[in-house]
Amino acid sequence: MHDYIKERTIKIGRCIVETKHTVRTIAKEFGVSKSTVHKDLTERLPEINPDLADQVKHILEYHKSIRHLRGGEATKIKYKKDTSSKREVISAAN
C-alpha cells in the first residue's frame, strides 16, 4: 500500500472520530468517492491502526442504524423546499 493511501486513511479515520460526520460528508471534505472512504475505513484502517478502526466501526454502525431516519428527514426537507418555491412562483404569476 502506498504511503499517501495510509496517510489519507488515518486522516479520514481521525476526522470521522472527531467530527462523527457521515461517509458522504467526509468524502466531500477529502475530495474522494464514498466508496474510497468506505474501503479506507473498513478494509485498510484495521490493518494500519486497529484501535482507531474500532472507534470508526462504532460510528459507522451508529450511522447505519439511523440511516432510515436521515433519509426520511432529507426527503421531507427536499419536498418542503420544493413546495415553498412553487408557491412563490404561483404568487408571482398572479
C-alpha positions, 0 to 999 in steps of 0.5 A: 500500500502506498504511503499517501493511501495510509496517510489519507486513511488515518486522516479520514479515520481521525476526522470521522472520530472527531467530527462523527460526520457521515461517509458522504460528508467526509468524502466531500471534505477529502475530495474522494468517492464514498466508496474510497472512504468506505474501503479506507475505513473498513478494509485498510484502517484495521490493518494500519491502526486497529484501535482507531478502526474500532472507534470508526466501526462504532460510528459507522454502525451508529450511522447505519442504524439511523440511516432510515431516519436521515433519509426520511428527514432529507426527503421531507426537507427536499419536498418542503423546499420544493413546495415553498418555491412553487408557491412563490412562483404561483404568487408571482404569476398572479 
